[in-house]
């Protein structure tokens, strides 16, 4: 299958490489051209603009940073929507606001173009191994058509529903659960430090008794090891996601007060200089807030 892939950050690069290694013909685009070099060396083509990418393929996958970069790459000057072939499809894997997903859904529909949201769960190492979980929403026939693509990047596909907004909201919701779990673990580690208990002991008990989920094991391990400075996702990205979850809840007349606690903690962490560190550095802000 000939596929266009936009966005070669830590997650996008790993996902795109999975597709290339599986034998798909790949055309790649990234604002920083240097990130396309490895792909070209392995046989992919690099496009100078999103439009140039879209003109060569029937499927475009995007994994871009935020609403603004996604909107520009899709509907801006030289965006993919201006050059997608008749019947072509855009699969968006980015974590976006509901307003932005609505713009993508409706904008592609107005142009007669296919669109799916296919949000993914997992960090870059999982993406490299093809162990992501894929949450797909949109027209069922399109989801079924691209099941081989989803199988290449993920260990399991969850079909969410007919509206792309549904996948986007689930992704925001589950990210909210990740961040609040990190907040809980950080508070527990710091609380027990007050009596001299090493966080590694708490972590060992926690993950070998009742709290055995990957979110506890993976993020808890990063906190215990203080592995903040080679971020799978930076604090600034975490704050963006939490704010989008709060906005989505407000738009749906729903209160999620735990998200406000995490947002405020992340704000203080960024003010303290942790913006570019992995968002598990939240524990250091818990320590600062409790330094007495």
Backbone bond lengths (Angstrom), bond angles and torsions (degrees), N, CA, C in turn:
res aa  C-N    CA-C-N  psi(-1)  N-CA   C-N-CA  omega(-1)  CA-C   N-CA-C  phi
1 X - - - 1.459 - - 1.527 109.02 -
2 X 1.323 116.98 138.17 1.461 120.78 177.49 1.522 108.56 -93.09
3 X 1.327 116.05 120.08 1.462 122.24 -171.45 1.513 110.07 -127.38
4 X 1.319 116.50 138.16 1.447 122.09 170.62 1.528 109.27 -98.98
5 X 1.325 116.90 136.20 1.465 120.10 -179.04 1.521 108.91 -129.01
6 X 1.347 115.34 123.93 1.467 121.83 179.44 1.523 109.63 -111.73
7 X 1.336 116.22 128.73 1.456 120.73 174.98 1.515 112.20 102.31
8 X 1.331 116.97 96.30 1.457 121.64 -174.95 1.523 111.63 -111.90
9 X 1.334 115.79 45.98 1.457 120.58 169.48 1.519 109.63 -72.38
10 X 1.320 116.44 -166.43 1.465 119.94 -175.42 1.530 111.91 -57.61
11 X 1.326 117.45 -44.50 1.460 120.46 -179.96 1.527 111.32 -75.82
12 X 1.323 116.40 -47.83 1.458 119.96 -177.38 1.509 112.67 -61.66
13 X 1.328 117.09 -40.87 1.453 120.27 179.35 1.519 111.08 -60.29
14 X 1.328 116.44 -45.13 1.460 119.91 -179.53 1.522 111.50 -65.20
15 X 1.322 117.33 -41.79 1.461 120.90 -179.61 1.523 110.99 -66.11
16 X 1.340 116.10 -44.30 1.464 120.16 -179.52 1.524 111.24 -64.14
17 X 1.336 116.15 -37.89 1.461 119.06 179.65 1.523 111.30 -66.68
18 X 1.321 117.04 -34.93 1.461 120.31 174.82 1.526 110.67 -58.47
19 X 1.318 116.12 -43.89 1.464 120.40 -179.66 1.525 111.33 -66.35
20 X 1.314 116.66 -42.49 1.461 120.55 -179.82 1.526 110.74 -65.14
21 X 1.338 116.09 -44.99 1.461 119.82 -179.17 1.530 112.26 -65.84
22 X 1.348 116.29 -24.19 1.468 120.20 178.64 1.520 112.49 -81.04
23 X 1.339 116.94 -2.22 1.458 120.36 175.96 1.510 115.36 100.66
24 X 1.331 117.69 2.98 1.458 119.30 177.09 1.523 109.71 -72.84
25 X 1.317 116.05 146.79 1.459 122.32 176.33 1.525 106.92 -82.68
26 X 1.330 117.53 121.53 1.455 120.61 -169.61 1.526 111.87 -118.62
27 X 1.334 113.67 137.71 1.464 122.19 168.55 1.518 105.88 -117.93
28 X 1.329 118.26 127.73 1.457 120.96 -173.93 1.524 110.78 -119.38
29 X 1.335 114.05 151.03 1.468 120.87 174.17 1.517 108.27 -139.08
30 X 1.330 115.38 136.98 1.456 121.56 173.15 1.516 107.83 -149.26
31 X 1.330 116.40 142.51 1.469 119.31 -179.23 1.524 111.19 -60.04
32 X 1.341 116.66 -38.44 1.459 120.90 173.77 1.522 107.68 -89.60
33 X 1.315 116.39 105.14 1.466 121.45 -171.63 1.524 112.62 -61.25
34 X 1.327 117.43 -28.68 1.455 120.81 -177.59 1.529 111.74 -56.03
35 X 1.332 117.02 -31.73 1.459 120.33 -177.25 1.528 113.07 -72.69
36 X 1.319 117.54 -11.19 1.473 119.72 177.65 1.528 112.05 -87.30
37 X 1.341 117.17 -13.20 1.469 120.38 -171.66 1.515 112.24 -60.05
38 X 1.327 117.73 -47.47 1.457 120.79 -178.72 1.521 111.10 -57.85
39 X 1.313 116.78 -38.46 1.467 120.71 -178.94 1.525 110.94 -68.92
40 X 1.321 116.39 -41.89 1.467 120.23 178.05 1.521 110.10 -62.46
41 X 1.328 116.62 -40.53 1.466 120.81 178.95 1.521 111.55 -62.11
42 X 1.339 116.25 -26.18 1.471 120.43 -179.14 1.522 112.42 -98.39
43 X 1.345 116.79 10.30 1.454 119.85 172.44 1.512 116.74 108.12
44 X 1.321 118.06 -4.02 1.466 120.06 177.19 1.522 110.25 -78.62
45 X 1.312 115.95 166.79 1.455 122.24 173.62 1.527 108.51 -106.18
46 X 1.315 116.72 148.99 1.462 121.57 176.47 1.523 109.14 -110.92
47 X 1.328 116.31 135.67 1.459 122.07 177.77 1.521 109.53 -103.90
48 X 1.320 116.80 147.24 1.464 121.20 -178.40 1.523 112.86 -80.70
49 X 1.324 117.03 -23.55 1.465 121.57 -179.87 1.529 108.85 -141.62
50 X 1.335 117.56 160.63 1.461 119.18 173.76 1.529 112.70 -57.85
51 X 1.339 117.03 -38.52 1.463 120.25 179.54 1.525 110.86 -62.94
52 X 1.337 116.70 -42.45 1.464 120.09 179.19 1.515 110.95 -63.30
53 X 1.312 117.25 -34.05 1.461 121.37 175.60 1.524 110.38 -66.47
54 X 1.334 116.19 -50.28 1.469 120.82 -175.15 1.522 112.31 -62.75
55 X 1.327 117.31 -31.05 1.459 121.35 -177.67 1.524 112.36 -67.32
56 X 1.341 117.45 -16.03 1.466 120.87 -174.83 1.520 114.04 -101.92
57 X 1.338 118.09 -6.80 1.467 119.70 -169.78 1.529 110.71 -136.64
58 X 1.326 114.96 166.48 1.464 121.09 174.66 1.520 112.30 -104.42
59 X 1.337 116.44 -8.24 1.466 121.36 177.93 1.522 108.90 -135.82
60 X 1.330 115.59 126.19 1.461 121.68 174.50 1.523 108.08 -114.96
61 X 1.319 116.78 129.15 1.454 122.06 173.58 1.520 107.88 -112.16
62 X 1.330 116.94 133.39 1.468 120.29 178.54 1.512 110.60 -121.41
63 X 1.338 114.51 139.96 1.466 121.92 175.39 1.522 105.94 -138.79
64 X 1.315 116.29 74.22 1.458 123.12 -173.50 1.522 110.99 -103.90
65 X 1.321 115.54 167.75 1.463 121.03 -166.81 1.520 114.25 -69.71
66 X 1.337 117.35 -44.59 1.462 118.28 -171.19 1.519 110.82 -157.02
67 X 1.328 115.55 -172.79 1.459 121.49 -178.96 1.524 112.00 -58.04
68 X 1.329 116.26 -48.15 1.464 120.79 -173.31 1.528 111.54 -63.58
69 X 1.343 116.41 -46.20 1.463 118.39 -179.01 1.526 110.87 -67.57
70 X 1.309 117.20 -34.57 1.464 120.59 179.01 1.524 111.22 -69.10
71 X 1.320 116.81 -44.88 1.464 120.49 179.16 1.525 110.69 -60.59
72 X 1.326 116.70 -44.06 1.465 120.17 -179.06 1.521 111.21 -64.74
73 X 1.329 116.85 -42.51 1.461 120.22 -177.53 1.520 112.72 -71.23
74 X 1.327 116.20 -22.96 1.468 119.85 -178.78 1.525 112.92 -94.52
75 X 1.326 117.18 -49.21 1.455 120.61 -171.38 1.522 114.08 -121.30
76 X 1.321 117.46 1.71 1.451 120.30 177.23 1.520 111.46 -79.57
77 X 1.322 115.27 -173.81 1.460 119.77 176.15 1.527 108.82 -60.70
78 X 1.322 116.36 129.85 1.467 122.73 -177.17 1.529 111.88 64.75
79 X 1.347 117.21 27.19 1.458 120.92 176.27 1.513 111.91 -78.63
80 X 1.322 115.98 164.73 1.464 119.62 -175.15 1.527 112.78 -63.69
81 X 1.327 117.48 -32.94 1.463 120.25 -175.81 1.522 112.07 -62.35
82 X 1.329 116.73 -26.04 1.465 120.47 -179.03 1.516 112.73 -75.68
83 X 1.339 117.27 -13.57 1.466 119.49 -172.46 1.522 114.01 -132.44
84 X 1.339 118.28 1.00 1.464 119.62 -179.88 1.520 110.61 -63.38
85 X 1.320 116.10 137.57 1.458 121.89 179.11 1.532 110.60 -68.48
86 X 1.324 118.06 157.57 1.475 120.05 174.95 1.529 110.40 -56.50
87 X 1.321 115.44 129.27 1.458 120.49 -179.94 1.511 114.50 83.52
88 X 1.335 117.40 -0.59 1.462 120.26 -179.69 1.527 110.13 -70.65
89 X 1.329 115.41 159.83 1.459 121.64 -174.00 1.525 109.46 -130.01
90 X 1.326 115.09 141.24 1.458 122.51 172.94 1.520 107.95 -110.35
91 X 1.342 116.98 123.83 1.457 122.74 173.04 1.521 107.40 -108.60
92 X 1.323 116.59 117.69 1.457 121.77 -178.95 1.520 109.76 -102.35
93 X 1.341 116.15 125.89 1.465 121.69 -179.59 1.522 112.22 -108.02
94 X 1.319 118.18 0.57 1.459 122.14 -175.95 1.522 111.60 -73.42
95 X 1.325 115.67 154.93 1.466 121.23 172.11 1.513 107.84 -88.64
96 X 1.332 115.86 113.21 1.459 121.76 -170.76 1.525 110.86 -130.28
97 X 1.326 114.96 165.59 1.463 119.81 173.34 1.524 109.64 -71.19
98 X 1.321 115.87 158.40 1.462 119.60 176.92 1.520 110.96 -63.60
99 X 1.325 117.81 -35.45 1.469 120.34 177.98 1.527 110.91 -61.69
100 X 1.325 116.84 -41.17 1.457 119.43 -179.53 1.524 111.54 -69.57
101 X 1.322 116.87 -39.98 1.466 119.43 177.41 1.518 110.18 -62.05
102 X 1.311 116.56 -38.27 1.468 120.41 178.16 1.537 110.66 -62.99
103 X 1.334 116.19 -40.30 1.467 119.65 176.91 1.528 111.41 -62.66
104 X 1.313 116.89 -40.83 1.458 120.59 178.41 1.529 111.09 -66.02
105 X 1.307 115.75 -48.68 1.472 120.47 -178.89 1.518 111.41 -57.48
106 X 1.328 115.65 -51.14 1.464 120.11 -175.13 1.525 111.48 -74.71
107 X 1.340 116.87 -36.55 1.457 119.88 -179.30 1.515 112.38 -65.17
108 X 1.311 117.22 -42.68 1.469 120.19 177.51 1.530 110.52 -68.66
109 X 1.331 116.95 -39.95 1.468 120.02 -179.96 1.528 111.09 -61.33
110 X 1.325 116.83 -41.19 1.465 120.56 178.91 1.522 112.26 -61.29
111 X 1.318 116.19 -27.34 1.464 121.46 -178.93 1.526 112.30 -96.37
112 X 1.329 117.35 4.20 1.455 120.65 -179.00 1.511 113.80 71.95
113 X 1.330 116.39 26.87 1.467 121.80 -177.48 1.523 110.21 -107.85
114 X 1.319 116.56 145.88 1.458 121.10 179.03 1.521 111.36 -77.77
115 X 1.333 115.81 149.32 1.463 119.57 179.45 1.517 110.57 -148.87
116 X 1.331 116.15 134.00 1.456 123.66 173.68 1.516 108.90 -131.93
117 X 1.328 116.84 144.91 1.456 121.03 162.03 1.518 106.92 -94.66
118 X 1.326 116.01 134.94 1.463 121.36 176.83 1.522 107.44 -138.84
119 X 1.322 115.11 72.64 1.462 119.94 179.28 1.522 110.03 -67.20
120 X 1.333 115.32 152.48 1.461 119.64 -177.89 1.524 110.21 -123.99
121 X 1.318 115.11 149.55 1.454 122.86 175.84 1.521 108.53 -113.00
122 X 1.318 116.96 128.05 1.456 121.23 178.69 1.515 110.60 138.49
123 X 1.335 115.28 158.82 1.453 122.59 178.77 1.531 109.88 -95.37
124 X 1.338 118.74 172.79 1.473 120.98 -177.48 1.526 115.81 -50.70
125 X 1.347 120.42 -41.35 1.472 117.34 177.89 1.535 113.17 -59.70
126 X 1.328 116.56 -36.71 1.465 119.82 176.89 1.522 110.48 -67.45
127 X 1.330 117.20 -37.25 1.461 120.75 177.62 1.527 110.51 -63.94
128 X 1.330 117.37 -40.37 1.462 121.32 179.15 1.523 111.37 -63.08
129 X 1.323 116.22 -35.26 1.467 121.18 -178.01 1.528 113.28 -87.34
130 X 1.318 117.64 -4.14 1.459 120.44 -175.73 1.507 113.05 73.25
131 X 1.334 116.27 26.30 1.460 120.93 -175.05 1.526 113.46 -105.32
132 X 1.307 117.63 19.37 1.457 119.84 176.39 1.527 110.39 -69.68
133 X 1.326 115.29 161.38 1.455 121.78 168.95 1.531 106.84 -106.81
134 X 1.318 116.71 132.02 1.458 121.73 -174.36 1.525 109.77 -107.88
135 X 1.335 116.00 127.78 1.462 122.29 178.65 1.521 107.73 -111.20
136 X 1.324 117.16 104.01 1.467 121.11 -173.29 1.520 111.22 -107.75
137 X 1.335 115.27 139.07 1.470 120.81 176.76 1.518 108.86 -143.97
138 X 1.326 114.35 142.00 1.458 121.62 -179.08 1.516 108.76 143.64
139 X 1.308 115.90 -160.10 1.466 121.12 -178.01 1.526 110.08 -62.05
140 X 1.315 116.31 127.28 1.463 120.78 -173.09 1.519 112.35 -61.84
141 X 1.328 118.10 -37.24 1.465 119.54 -179.15 1.525 111.23 -64.10
142 X 1.324 117.05 -34.28 1.465 120.09 177.89 1.521 110.61 -71.03
143 X 1.331 116.33 -40.71 1.459 119.18 177.83 1.524 109.98 -59.38
144 X 1.322 116.85 -44.89 1.465 120.43 -178.35 1.521 110.76 -67.14
145 X 1.329 117.19 -35.54 1.465 120.74 179.82 1.521 111.32 -60.81
146 X 1.332 115.54 -37.09 1.461 118.99 -173.83 1.530 113.70 -103.70
147 X 1.322 116.48 19.34 1.457 119.54 175.65 1.532 112.59 -55.85
148 X 1.356 119.91 -38.86 1.472 118.87 177.70 1.526 112.95 -61.25
149 X 1.331 117.20 -33.04 1.464 121.04 177.27 1.522 109.70 -68.52
150 X 1.320 116.69 -46.00 1.462 120.44 179.44 1.536 110.73 -62.82
151 X 1.335 116.66 -37.82 1.462 120.64 179.70 1.523 111.25 -65.83
152 X 1.316 116.74 -27.13 1.463 120.68 -179.74 1.523 111.41 -72.86
153 X 1.324 117.25 -34.25 1.469 119.80 -175.35 1.528 112.98 -100.59
154 X 1.332 117.22 -14.53 1.466 118.51 -174.63 1.511 113.17 -138.03
155 X 1.325 115.27 158.37 1.464 120.73 178.73 1.523 112.64 -84.31
156 X 1.338 116.31 -21.03 1.463 119.09 179.11 1.519 110.16 -153.92
157 X 1.331 115.25 140.54 1.457 122.73 176.70 1.522 109.40 -105.28
158 X 1.330 116.24 127.03 1.455 122.27 171.86 1.522 108.20 -107.62
159 X 1.327 117.14 119.78 1.465 121.71 176.51 1.528 107.50 -89.63
160 X 1.326 116.04 115.25 1.458 121.78 -169.08 1.523 112.48 -88.92
161 X 1.331 117.52 -44.13 1.449 119.99 -176.60 1.513 111.16 167.35
162 X 1.341 117.50 -175.90 1.461 121.47 -173.63 1.522 115.11 -82.64
163 X 1.328 118.34 -14.37 1.455 121.49 -176.38 1.525 109.80 -106.39
164 X 1.335 118.33 122.60 1.470 120.31 179.36 1.528 114.01 -53.07
165 X 1.327 117.01 -27.74 1.459 120.08 178.52 1.533 111.82 -59.01
166 X 1.326 116.19 -30.07 1.464 119.95 -175.85 1.527 111.13 -64.46
167 X 1.327 117.02 -42.59 1.462 119.54 178.76 1.519 110.72 -67.48
168 X 1.327 116.12 -40.47 1.460 119.46 179.68 1.510 112.73 -61.58
169 X 1.334 116.94 -39.72 1.460 120.10 -179.46 1.523 111.61 -70.89
170 X 1.324 117.35 -38.34 1.465 119.30 176.64 1.521 110.06 -62.53
171 X 1.341 117.43 -42.19 1.469 119.60 179.46 1.527 110.64 -61.31
172 X 1.325 117.80 -45.58 1.461 120.41 177.35 1.528 110.75 -61.20
173 X 1.316 116.67 -38.86 1.462 121.46 -178.73 1.525 111.33 -66.26
174 X 1.331 116.63 -44.07 1.453 119.68 -178.89 1.526 111.47 -72.58
175 X 1.326 117.34 -33.81 1.466 119.19 172.74 1.525 110.77 -62.29
176 X 1.324 115.94 -39.81 1.463 121.13 175.99 1.529 109.96 -57.29
177 X 1.329 117.15 -41.70 1.464 120.50 178.44 1.528 111.21 -66.26
178 X 1.325 117.32 -38.18 1.470 120.37 177.28 1.523 110.25 -61.01
179 X 1.339 116.14 -49.68 1.462 119.33 -175.41 1.529 111.68 -66.15
180 X 1.325 117.56 -38.16 1.461 118.76 178.87 1.531 110.81 -70.96
181 X 1.329 117.21 -30.69 1.463 120.10 174.98 1.524 110.83 -66.95
182 X 1.324 116.34 -40.99 1.463 120.48 176.18 1.528 110.37 -61.88
183 X 1.323 116.35 -42.20 1.464 120.49 177.20 1.525 110.15 -59.98
184 X 1.336 117.50 -45.40 1.476 121.18 179.00 1.526 110.95 -59.76
185 X 1.328 116.52 -48.97 1.462 119.41 -178.03 1.523 111.12 -63.37
186 X 1.330 116.19 -41.02 1.465 119.53 179.22 1.519 110.58 -60.63
187 X 1.331 117.09 -44.20 1.457 120.52 179.22 1.534 111.07 -62.74
188 X 1.325 116.84 -40.95 1.468 120.92 -178.88 1.532 110.64 -67.54
189 X 1.324 117.07 -43.48 1.469 119.62 178.65 1.526 110.97 -60.50
190 X 1.336 115.61 -46.64 1.465 119.88 -176.92 1.528 110.63 -68.28
191 X 1.326 117.23 -40.28 1.466 120.43 177.76 1.528 110.99 -57.35
192 X 1.330 116.93 -46.23 1.462 119.92 -177.35 1.521 112.73 -74.44
193 X 1.324 117.27 -23.87 1.464 120.24 172.50 1.521 111.62 -61.18
194 X 1.340 116.29 -28.28 1.465 120.18 -178.98 1.532 112.28 -60.73
195 X 1.346 116.63 -26.13 1.467 120.49 176.59 1.527 111.23 -104.09
196 X 1.331 116.35 13.92 1.450 120.07 174.69 1.508 115.76 85.02
197 X 1.323 118.21 11.73 1.461 120.93 179.54 1.521 109.84 -85.13
198 X 1.302 117.14 123.86 1.457 122.04 -179.32 1.533 109.88 -65.53
199 X 1.344 118.30 136.36 1.465 120.44 178.86 1.522 113.52 -56.01
200 X 1.343 117.35 -28.82 1.463 119.34 -179.92 1.523 111.71 -64.35
201 X 1.331 117.01 -31.33 1.462 120.41 177.80 1.524 110.36 -71.06
202 X 1.323 115.86 -44.15 1.465 119.96 176.95 1.524 109.77 -60.65
203 X 1.325 115.70 -43.10 1.474 121.03 -179.73 1.525 110.74 -61.35
204 X 1.308 117.28 -44.08 1.465 121.39 -179.37 1.527 110.83 -61.57
205 X 1.330 116.07 -45.65 1.470 119.51 179.18 1.522 110.35 -65.42
206 X 1.310 115.53 -45.22 1.464 121.46 -176.35 1.534 111.47 -59.17
207 X 1.346 115.92 -49.74 1.466 119.99 -172.13 1.519 113.63 -86.07
208 X 1.322 116.90 -2.18 1.465 120.08 175.81 1.522 111.58 -118.51
209 X 1.329 114.88 23.13 1.463 119.67 175.83 1.524 109.23 -135.60
210 X 1.326 116.95 -99.53 1.460 120.41 -174.83 1.525 114.75 -93.02
211 X 1.343 118.24 -19.56 1.465 120.98 -169.88 1.527 109.38 -115.27
212 X 1.331 114.85 75.37 1.470 121.17 -170.80 1.525 113.57 -104.61
213 X 1.312 118.36 6.35 1.463 121.25 -177.71 1.526 111.10 -69.95
214 X 1.331 117.93 154.15 1.468 120.69 178.21 1.522 113.47 -55.17
215 X 1.331 117.57 -34.28 1.465 119.18 -178.75 1.526 110.53 -63.27
216 X 1.335 117.72 -36.35 1.465 120.48 177.11 1.528 110.76 -74.67
217 X 1.319 116.36 -44.98 1.459 119.78 -177.29 1.534 111.63 -66.02
218 X 1.327 116.77 -48.99 1.467 120.44 -173.15 1.521 112.18 -72.00
219 X 1.334 116.47 -52.44 1.461 118.79 -176.93 1.528 111.45 -74.09
220 X 1.340 116.31 -35.16 1.459 119.19 176.41 1.521 111.18 -61.85
221 X 1.322 116.72 -42.17 1.456 121.08 178.08 1.519 111.62 -60.55
222 X 1.323 117.32 -42.97 1.465 121.04 178.99 1.529 110.95 -61.89
223 X 1.335 116.93 -37.86 1.462 119.73 178.88 1.519 111.54 -69.50
224 X 1.329 116.75 -44.47 1.464 120.69 179.90 1.528 110.67 -62.02
225 X 1.338 116.00 -39.65 1.467 120.49 -178.55 1.533 112.31 -83.54
226 X 1.335 116.30 -3.90 1.467 121.88 -177.22 1.527 111.11 53.51
227 X 1.327 115.10 43.56 1.469 122.13 -178.46 1.524 109.59 -90.43
228 X 1.312 114.85 75.57 1.466 120.56 -173.28 1.528 113.85 -102.35
229 X 1.327 117.70 -19.74 1.459 119.97 -161.97 1.523 115.07 -102.28
230 X 1.326 117.30 8.93 1.469 121.61 169.09 1.518 106.16 -128.06
231 X 1.332 115.97 70.12 1.472 120.00 -163.89 1.522 114.87 -68.56
232 X 1.346 114.12 132.41 1.453 118.50 166.39 1.509 109.88 -71.26
233 X 1.330 115.25 -34.07 1.464 122.28 174.26 1.521 107.51 -151.50
234 X 1.326 118.14 127.87 1.458 120.63 -176.26 1.529 112.65 -77.28
235 X 1.315 114.98 164.02 1.459 121.56 179.24 1.529 111.45 -56.14
236 X 1.332 116.85 -38.41 1.466 120.38 -179.05 1.525 111.15 -61.58
237 X 1.330 116.69 -36.86 1.465 120.57 177.74 1.521 110.46 -69.28
238 X 1.335 116.33 -41.22 1.458 119.39 177.69 1.516 111.97 -60.65
239 X 1.328 115.98 -42.73 1.463 119.73 179.22 1.516 110.55 -63.06
240 X 1.325 117.46 -41.30 1.470 120.90 177.06 1.520 110.88 -56.94
241 X 1.331 116.20 -46.18 1.460 120.21 -177.87 1.524 111.88 -65.18
242 X 1.334 116.43 -42.04 1.461 119.51 -179.89 1.526 110.38 -63.65
243 X 1.319 117.18 -43.14 1.464 120.33 178.99 1.523 111.09 -62.96
244 X 1.323 117.74 -37.82 1.462 120.04 178.44 1.526 110.96 -67.13
245 X 1.325 117.16 -36.66 1.464 119.79 176.94 1.521 110.59 -64.34
246 X 1.335 116.55 -41.72 1.463 120.60 178.12 1.528 110.48 -62.80
247 X 1.328 116.64 -43.65 1.465 120.65 179.36 1.526 111.52 -64.28
248 X 1.338 116.53 -41.11 1.458 120.29 179.35 1.523 110.75 -63.76
249 X 1.326 116.41 -42.34 1.461 120.14 178.90 1.525 110.76 -62.92
250 X 1.334 116.33 -42.15 1.466 119.66 179.75 1.520 110.81 -63.08
251 X 1.337 116.93 -40.73 1.463 120.66 179.84 1.522 111.83 -64.70
252 X 1.335 116.01 -26.17 1.461 120.89 179.79 1.531 111.72 -102.34
253 X 1.345 115.98 17.08 1.473 122.73 177.07 1.522 112.21 54.76
254 X 1.335 115.24 44.51 1.459 121.80 -178.68 1.522 109.64 -127.05
255 X 1.310 116.45 139.37 1.459 121.03 179.77 1.530 110.37 -99.98
256 X 1.341 117.55 130.38 1.466 121.93 174.24 1.539 107.70 -129.23
257 X 1.339 116.81 74.70 1.471 120.49 -171.58 1.522 114.83 -61.72
258 X 1.341 119.34 -28.43 1.463 120.13 178.54 1.532 110.88 -60.60
259 X 1.325 115.71 -31.55 1.467 118.94 179.74 1.524 111.29 -63.89
260 X 1.320 116.78 -32.88 1.461 120.00 179.18 1.530 111.10 -65.93
261 X 1.337 116.52 -36.46 1.462 120.44 177.69 1.523 110.45 -62.72
262 X 1.330 116.32 -45.98 1.464 120.56 -179.47 1.524 110.49 -66.67
263 X 1.319 116.60 -42.35 1.475 119.58 178.19 1.516 111.23 -56.57
264 X 1.326 116.45 -47.70 1.463 120.02 -177.90 1.529 111.17 -65.14
265 X 1.333 116.77 -38.00 1.462 120.09 179.26 1.539 109.19 -66.50
266 X 1.321 117.04 -41.97 1.465 120.52 178.91 1.531 111.33 -65.23
267 X 1.324 116.27 -39.67 1.473 119.70 176.50 1.524 110.48 -56.59
268 X 1.332 116.33 -46.53 1.468 119.84 -179.27 1.530 111.11 -67.41
269 X 1.320 116.38 -35.02 1.459 120.33 178.70 1.522 111.15 -64.44
270 X 1.309 115.97 -41.32 1.463 120.38 178.24 1.522 110.51 -67.00
271 X 1.330 116.71 -40.63 1.464 120.39 176.42 1.531 111.30 -60.30
272 X 1.336 116.01 -30.19 1.469 121.06 -179.90 1.524 112.63 -82.94
273 X 1.335 117.31 -2.45 1.457 120.49 175.48 1.513 115.87 104.99
274 X 1.345 118.16 12.10 1.464 121.11 -175.96 1.529 113.74 -97.01
275 X 1.305 118.22 16.88 1.466 121.83 -173.96 1.527 112.74 -54.64
276 X 1.331 117.61 -42.70 1.467 121.23 -174.89 1.525 112.96 -92.70
277 X 1.320 118.16 -3.56 1.465 120.82 179.31 1.527 109.74 -82.20
278 X 1.325 116.30 160.27 1.460 120.38 177.47 1.525 109.05 -57.53
279 X 1.331 115.90 145.68 1.465 118.05 -174.41 1.516 113.98 -67.01
280 X 1.350 118.02 -10.26 1.467 118.33 173.62 1.525 111.16 -71.10
281 X 1.347 117.47 -10.97 1.474 120.17 173.15 1.519 111.03 -63.89
282 X 1.310 116.57 -2.65 1.463 121.18 172.92 1.531 110.97 -51.52
283 X 1.316 117.15 -32.40 1.465 120.36 179.92 1.520 111.60 -60.81
284 X 1.331 117.35 -32.05 1.460 119.23 179.34 1.521 110.97 -68.59
285 X 1.330 116.61 -31.75 1.470 118.86 175.90 1.525 110.34 -71.82
286 X 1.330 116.80 -35.10 1.469 119.34 174.77 1.532 109.14 -61.18
287 X 1.319 116.44 -41.77 1.474 119.85 177.28 1.536 110.62 -62.53
288 X 1.315 117.12 -44.38 1.473 119.71 179.92 1.518 110.66 -63.89
289 X 1.326 116.58 -40.23 1.468 119.76 -178.81 1.529 112.05 -68.14
290 X 1.340 116.13 -19.44 1.462 119.92 -177.69 1.525 112.72 -116.52
291 X 1.313 116.35 21.05 1.463 120.86 -178.34 1.529 109.85 -79.81
292 X 1.308 115.17 92.67 1.466 121.52 179.19 1.513 109.76 -137.88
